[in-house]
Amino acid sequence: MSILRPFVAWLPDQRYVTEVVCPPLGELTTTEWLAMSHDNPHSFLNVIRTEVDTETGEHDPAFYSKSGRDRLDAMVDEGVLRPMDRPAFYIYRIATVAHTATALVAAVHVAGYLDGLVVRHEHTRRATEDLIVEHMQRVRAHSDPVALAHAPDSELKRLIEQATAAPPMLDFEVFDGGRQTVWVVADPGMMAAIQDRIDRIPRLYITDGHHRAAAASRFARGRDAANPAATGIEGYHYFLGALYAEDDLHLRAFHRCVGDLGLEPADVVTLVGSVVDLEPAGTAIKPGQPGDVLLIAGGVRYRFRLPGGDADHPYDNLDVVRLQRHILTPVLGIADPREDPRLHYVGLESARPAEHGCVACFMLHPTSVGEVMRVADAGLVMPPKSTWFEPKVWGGLFVSSVDVRI
């Protein structure tokens, strides 16, 4: 059985799509969440509410007795969301000023996740999984595709280009200035050709959505326990996936800023300079190549090469690992990159220490998609905050019921 299948989606009507879709939830503050859903009953945020009450912004202990499913059903009844009349694949393009990426959206069987065909590179937190499982139990639908990378496939790329030559189902601009476009691929011949290509993909790599994939597998196990007659093709055995070719993704760096060390910026420069050769970097805004680091302290920029590294070991050769092992732990005493409050992660293109309450920032070259895939292939886990994949899939654009057969 293929782990990737077409599915019947509910898509926003073109008239309402800009009111429905919402940015990735991890990028929203509670204030932004409230502002986007206030006086907008069509916002999908009203379906995927968290434990934060959207009227007050306060945590609501009784929230889990409420159901976003009521709002989802109302949006279907009102014609805000339109169910497709047959299973299909979907092509999803996000275009920004800096980057354009195109994904194939399909249903992904949880067996692929459990059997290692869908490969992870991050640890997940049980508490976060619990929140997602509880949400799925209430809403009984998937609406937030897991982003998955795969090795480039020229024939699949050709098929996607052919499909996107047709008029799209949805085409709209979002508030950040980007443009998003959706094509529905329901032609049997084209679907069969796409199915043939994606069945040849040996592995898929999670780039965003580790918790959603883990929660989907737990949700399926729970439903199976209550359904002894399950056949494995029920909708709850699948989650949504947005498949991107490796070379269509963009990674940004997570920089490391340090504070509360009891040191002045000049002290940090002296300590770091005792183990590496620092060179003035002038007005440089980012490292030029892998292994280069830009140190910003006291308003001055310095460049240095990271020591260590092992080209034969995918984990040890990561810049974030080398910085931690050779600078942050032995020189600055920051030994726990996951829990030490003196270490701050900054995902901006440029970092200014004072803006983050820090005395110094270490700007890193972005990790490559290939490096992440090699770490995952080795069965290893990336260090915390070492990848920032773009684009991020928006919510509410593809909705799939867990109560139908795929």
C-alpha positions as CSV (number, residue, x, y, z in Angstrom):
1,M,0.0,0.0,0.0
2,S,1.3,3.5,-0.9
3,I,1.7,5.8,2.1
4,L,0.8,8.8,-0.1
5,R,-2.7,9.1,-1.5
6,P,-5.1,11.7,-3.0
7,F,-7.9,12.8,-0.7
8,V,-11.1,14.8,-0.6
9,A,-10.4,18.3,0.7
10,W,-12.6,21.1,1.8
11,L,-11.1,24.2,0.3
12,P,-12.0,27.9,1.0
13,D,-14.2,29.5,-1.6
14,Q,-12.2,32.1,-3.5
15,R,-14.5,34.8,-2.2
16,Y,-13.5,34.1,1.4
17,V,-10.1,32.6,1.2
18,T,-8.2,35.7,2.5
19,E,-10.5,35.7,5.5
20,V,-10.1,32.0,6.2
21,V,-6.3,31.3,5.9
22,C,-4.0,32.0,8.8
23,P,-0.2,32.1,9.2
24,P,1.6,29.2,11.0
25,L,0.5,29.3,14.6
26,G,4.0,29.2,16.0
27,E,4.6,32.6,14.5
28,L,1.6,34.3,16.2
29,T,1.5,35.9,19.6
30,T,-1.7,35.7,21.6
31,T,-2.3,39.4,20.7
32,E,-2.0,38.7,17.0
33,W,-4.2,35.6,17.3
34,L,-6.9,37.7,19.0
35,A,-6.6,40.5,16.4
36,M,-6.9,38.2,13.4
37,S,-9.9,36.3,14.7
38,H,-11.8,39.2,16.2
39,D,-15.0,40.1,14.3
40,N,-13.9,37.5,11.6
41,P,-16.1,34.4,11.9
42,H,-14.5,33.0,8.8
43,S,-11.0,32.9,10.2
44,F,-9.8,29.3,10.6
45,L,-8.3,30.4,13.9
46,N,-11.9,30.0,15.3
47,V,-11.6,26.3,14.5
48,I,-8.1,25.7,15.7
49,R,-8.3,27.7,18.9
50,T,-5.8,26.7,21.7
51,E,-6.4,26.8,25.4
52,V,-6.2,30.6,25.2
53,D,-9.7,32.0,25.2
54,T,-10.1,34.2,22.1
55,E,-12.3,36.7,23.9
56,T,-10.1,37.5,26.8
57,G,-6.7,36.2,25.9
58,E,-6.6,34.3,29.2
59,H,-6.1,30.6,29.7
60,D,-9.5,28.9,29.9
61,P,-9.5,25.6,31.9
62,A,-13.0,24.7,30.5
63,F,-11.9,25.2,26.9
64,Y,-11.6,21.5,26.1
65,S,-15.3,21.1,26.6
66,K,-15.8,23.4,23.6
67,S,-15.5,22.2,20.1
68,G,-14.1,23.9,17.0
69,R,-16.1,21.3,15.0
70,D,-19.2,23.4,15.4
71,R,-17.5,26.4,13.7
72,L,-16.0,24.1,11.0
73,D,-19.5,22.7,10.2
74,A,-20.9,26.2,10.0
75,M,-18.3,27.3,7.6
76,V,-19.2,24.4,5.3
77,D,-22.9,25.1,5.6
78,E,-22.3,28.8,4.8
79,G,-20.3,28.0,1.7
80,V,-17.1,29.4,3.2
81,L,-15.4,26.0,2.8
82,R,-16.3,23.9,-0.3
83,P,-15.9,20.1,-0.3
84,M,-14.4,18.7,-3.4
85,D,-16.5,16.0,-5.1
86,R,-13.7,13.4,-5.5
87,P,-10.2,12.6,-4.2
88,A,-7.5,14.7,-5.8
89,F,-3.9,15.8,-5.3
90,Y,-3.3,19.5,-4.8
91,I,-0.4,21.7,-5.8
92,Y,0.3,24.6,-3.4
93,R,2.6,27.5,-4.3
94,I,3.9,30.2,-2.0
95,A,5.6,33.2,-3.6
96,T,7.3,35.9,-1.6
97,V,9.7,38.6,-2.6
98,A,12.6,36.4,-1.6
99,H,11.5,32.9,-2.5
100,T,9.0,30.8,-4.4
101,A,8.3,27.2,-3.5
102,T,5.8,24.7,-4.8
103,A,4.5,21.6,-2.9
104,L,2.4,18.6,-3.8
105,V,-0.2,18.1,-1.1
106,A,-1.3,14.6,-0.3
107,A,-2.6,12.4,2.5
108,V,0.2,10.6,4.3
109,H,-0.4,7.3,6.1
110,V,0.8,7.2,9.7
111,A,2.4,3.8,8.9
112,G,5.0,5.7,6.9
113,Y,5.9,7.7,10.0
114,L,6.0,4.7,12.3
115,D,8.0,2.6,9.9
116,G,10.6,5.3,9.2
117,L,9.7,6.2,5.6
118,V,8.8,9.6,7.0
119,V,12.0,10.6,8.8
120,R,12.1,12.9,11.8
121,H,15.1,15.0,13.0
122,E,13.7,16.6,16.1
123,H,12.5,15.4,19.5
124,T,8.9,16.1,20.4
125,R,7.3,17.2,23.7
126,R,4.5,14.9,25.0
127,A,2.5,17.9,26.3
128,T,2.4,19.5,22.9
129,E,1.4,16.2,21.3
130,D,-1.4,16.0,23.9
131,L,-2.8,19.4,22.8
132,I,-2.9,18.4,19.2
133,V,-4.5,15.0,19.9
134,E,-7.2,16.7,22.0
135,H,-7.8,19.2,19.1
136,M,-8.1,16.3,16.6
137,Q,-10.6,14.5,18.9
138,R,-12.8,17.7,19.0
139,V,-12.5,18.8,15.4
140,R,-12.1,15.4,13.7
141,A,-10.2,17.0,10.8
142,H,-6.7,17.7,9.6
143,S,-6.0,21.3,8.5
144,D,-2.3,22.0,8.9
145,P,-0.1,19.9,6.5
146,V,3.2,18.6,7.7
147,A,6.0,20.0,5.5
148,L,8.1,17.2,4.0
149,A,11.2,17.3,1.9
150,H,12.3,14.7,-0.7
151,A,15.2,14.3,-3.1
152,P,14.6,16.1,-6.4
153,D,12.7,14.1,-9.1
154,S,12.8,15.6,-12.6
155,E,9.7,13.7,-13.8
156,L,7.6,14.7,-10.8
157,K,8.8,18.3,-11.3
158,R,7.7,18.1,-15.0
159,L,4.3,16.8,-14.0
160,I,3.8,19.6,-11.5
161,E,4.8,22.2,-14.1
162,Q,2.3,20.6,-16.5
163,A,-0.5,20.7,-13.9
164,T,0.3,24.3,-12.9
165,A,-0.1,25.5,-16.5
166,A,-3.8,25.1,-16.0
167,P,-6.0,27.8,-14.3
168,P,-5.7,27.5,-10.5
169,M,-8.6,26.9,-8.1
170,L,-7.4,29.5,-5.7
171,D,-5.1,32.5,-6.2
172,F,-4.8,35.2,-3.6
173,E,-2.5,37.6,-1.8
174,V,-1.9,37.5,1.9
175,F,-1.3,40.4,4.4
176,D,2.5,39.9,4.3
177,G,2.6,40.7,0.6
178,G,3.1,37.1,-0.5
179,R,1.0,35.3,-3.1
180,Q,-0.5,31.8,-2.6
181,T,-1.9,29.6,-5.4
182,V,-3.7,26.2,-5.3
183,W,-4.3,23.8,-8.2
184,V,-6.6,20.8,-8.0
185,V,-5.3,17.7,-9.8
186,A,-8.3,15.4,-10.3
187,D,-7.7,14.1,-13.8
188,P,-7.3,10.3,-13.5
189,G,-4.4,10.1,-15.9
190,M,-2.4,12.9,-14.3
191,M,-3.2,11.5,-10.8
192,A,-1.9,8.1,-11.9
193,A,1.3,9.6,-13.2
194,I,1.9,11.6,-10.0
195,Q,1.1,8.5,-7.9
196,D,3.7,6.5,-9.8
197,R,6.4,9.1,-9.2
198,I,5.7,9.7,-5.5
199,D,5.6,5.9,-4.9
200,R,9.2,5.9,-6.0
201,I,10.3,8.4,-3.4
202,P,12.4,6.4,-0.9
203,R,12.1,8.7,2.1
204,L,10.4,11.9,3.2
205,Y,12.0,14.2,5.7
206,I,9.9,16.3,8.1
207,T,10.9,19.9,7.8
208,D,8.1,21.4,9.8
209,G,5.4,19.6,11.8
210,H,7.1,17.0,14.0
211,H,4.5,17.3,16.7
212,R,1.6,17.1,14.2
213,A,2.9,13.9,12.7
214,A,3.6,12.3,16.1
215,A,0.1,13.4,17.4
216,A,-1.5,11.9,14.2
217,S,0.0,8.5,14.8
218,R,-1.2,8.6,18.5
219,F,-4.6,9.7,17.4
220,A,-4.8,6.8,14.9
221,R,-3.8,4.3,17.5
222,G,-6.5,5.6,19.8
223,R,-9.2,5.3,17.2
224,D,-8.0,1.8,16.2
225,A,-8.4,0.7,19.8
226,A,-12.0,1.7,19.7
227,N,-12.6,0.2,16.2
228,P,-11.6,-3.5,16.0
229,A,-12.9,-3.6,12.4
230,A,-10.5,-0.9,11.1
231,T,-9.1,-1.6,7.7
232,G,-6.3,0.9,7.6
233,I,-7.8,3.2,5.0
234,E,-10.0,5.2,7.4
235,G,-9.2,8.9,7.2
236,Y,-7.9,9.0,10.7
237,H,-4.9,6.8,9.6
238,Y,-3.6,9.7,7.5
239,F,-2.3,13.2,8.1
240,L,-1.8,15.9,5.4
241,G,1.6,16.4,3.9
242,A,3.0,19.2,1.7
243,L,5.9,17.6,-0.3
244,Y,8.7,19.9,-1.4
245,A,11.7,18.9,-3.5
246,E,14.9,19.5,-1.5
247,D,16.1,22.2,-3.8
248,D,12.8,24.1,-3.5
249,L,13.3,24.8,0.2
250,H,15.1,27.6,1.9
251,L,16.7,27.5,5.3
252,R,17.4,30.5,7.6
253,A,19.9,30.3,10.4
254,F,19.0,30.4,14.1
255,H,21.7,32.7,15.6
256,R,22.9,32.4,19.2
257,C,22.8,35.4,21.5
258,V,24.2,35.3,25.0
259,G,23.3,37.4,28.1
260,D,23.3,37.4,31.9
261,L,26.9,36.2,31.9
262,G,28.3,38.8,34.2
263,L,30.5,40.0,31.4
264,E,30.9,43.1,29.3
265,P,31.0,42.8,25.5
266,A,34.8,43.4,25.5
267,D,35.2,40.5,28.0
268,V,33.3,38.1,25.6
269,V,35.6,39.2,22.7
270,T,38.7,38.6,24.8
271,L,37.5,35.1,25.9
272,V,36.5,34.0,22.4
273,G,39.7,35.5,21.0
274,S,41.7,33.2,23.3
275,V,40.6,30.1,21.4
276,V,40.0,31.3,17.8
277,D,41.5,34.0,15.5
278,L,39.2,37.0,15.4
279,E,39.3,39.3,12.3
280,P,37.5,42.6,11.9
281,A,34.4,42.1,9.8
282,G,33.6,45.7,9.1
283,T,29.9,46.1,8.1
284,A,29.4,42.4,7.2
285,I,25.8,41.3,7.9
286,K,26.1,37.5,7.7
287,P,28.8,34.8,7.5
288,G,30.0,34.1,4.0
289,Q,30.3,30.3,4.0
290,P,29.7,27.2,6.2
291,G,32.1,27.2,9.2
292,D,32.3,31.0,9.3
293,V,30.8,32.9,12.3
294,L,30.1,36.6,12.7
295,L,30.5,37.7,16.4
296,I,28.8,41.0,17.2
297,A,29.8,42.6,20.6
298,G,29.9,46.1,21.7
299,G,28.7,47.4,18.3
300,V,31.8,45.8,16.6
301,R,31.7,42.8,14.2
302,Y,34.4,40.1,14.1
303,R,34.7,37.1,11.9
304,F,36.2,33.7,12.8
305,R,36.4,30.1,11.6
306,L,34.9,27.4,13.8
307,P,37.4,24.8,15.0
308,G,36.7,21.1,14.8
309,G,34.4,19.5,12.5
310,D,34.2,16.0,10.9
311,A,33.1,15.8,7.2
312,D,32.5,12.1,7.7
313,H,30.1,12.6,10.6
314,P,26.9,14.5,9.7
315,Y,26.2,15.7,13.3
316,D,29.7,16.6,14.4
317,N,30.2,18.7,11.3
318,L,27.2,21.0,11.9
319,D,28.1,24.6,12.6
320,V,25.7,24.8,15.6
321,V,27.4,21.7,17.2
322,R,30.9,23.1,16.6
323,L,30.0,26.5,18.1
324,Q,28.4,24.8,21.2
325,R,31.4,22.4,21.7
326,H,34.2,24.8,21.2
327,I,32.8,28.2,22.3
328,L,29.6,28.3,24.2
329,T,30.3,25.4,26.6
330,P,34.1,25.6,27.4
331,V,34.5,29.4,27.0
332,L,31.2,30.9,28.1
333,G,30.0,28.1,30.4
334,I,26.7,27.5,28.6
335,A,26.5,23.7,28.7
336,D,22.8,23.1,28.1
337,P,21.6,24.6,24.9
338,R,18.0,23.4,25.5
339,E,17.5,24.8,29.0
340,D,20.1,27.5,29.8
341,P,18.2,30.8,30.0
342,R,21.4,32.8,29.2
343,L,21.2,31.5,25.6
344,H,18.7,33.1,23.2
345,Y,17.8,32.0,19.7
346,V,17.3,34.6,17.1
347,G,15.9,33.8,13.7
348,L,16.2,37.3,12.1
349,E,18.4,37.9,9.1
350,S,20.5,40.2,11.3
351,A,21.0,40.2,15.1
352,R,21.7,43.1,17.4
353,P,22.6,41.9,20.9
354,A,21.0,44.9,22.8
355,E,17.6,44.3,21.2
356,H,17.6,40.8,22.8
357,G,19.0,41.8,26.2
358,C,22.3,40.2,25.4
359,V,26.0,41.2,25.4
360,A,27.0,39.3,22.2
361,C,25.5,37.4,19.3
362,F,27.1,34.7,17.2
363,M,25.6,34.7,13.7
364,L,25.8,31.4,11.9
365,H,25.7,30.3,8.3
366,P,22.3,28.5,7.6
367,T,22.3,24.7,7.9
368,S,21.6,23.2,4.5
369,V,18.6,20.9,3.7
370,G,21.1,18.2,2.7
371,E,22.8,18.4,6.2
372,V,19.5,17.9,7.9
373,M,18.7,14.9,5.7
374,R,22.0,13.3,6.4
375,V,21.5,13.7,10.1
376,A,18.1,12.1,9.8
377,D,19.4,9.3,7.7
378,A,21.9,8.5,10.4
379,G,19.1,8.2,12.9
380,L,20.3,11.3,14.8
381,V,18.5,14.3,16.1
382,M,19.3,17.9,15.2
383,P,20.4,20.3,18.1
384,P,17.6,22.6,19.4
385,K,16.8,25.6,17.2
386,S,19.1,24.6,14.4
387,T,16.7,24.9,11.4
388,W,14.2,27.4,10.2
389,F,12.6,26.1,7.0
390,E,10.8,28.3,4.6
391,P,8.2,28.4,3.3
392,K,5.8,27.6,6.2
393,V,2.5,26.1,5.2
394,W,-0.5,28.3,6.1
395,G,-3.5,26.9,8.1
396,G,-7.1,26.5,6.9
397,L,-6.3,26.1,3.3
398,F,-6.7,22.3,3.1
399,V,-9.1,20.5,5.4
400,S,-9.6,16.8,5.5
401,S,-12.1,14.8,7.6
402,V,-10.8,11.9,9.7
403,D,-14.2,10.2,9.4
404,V,-14.0,9.3,5.7
405,R,-12.0,6.6,3.8
406,I,-9.0,7.8,1.8
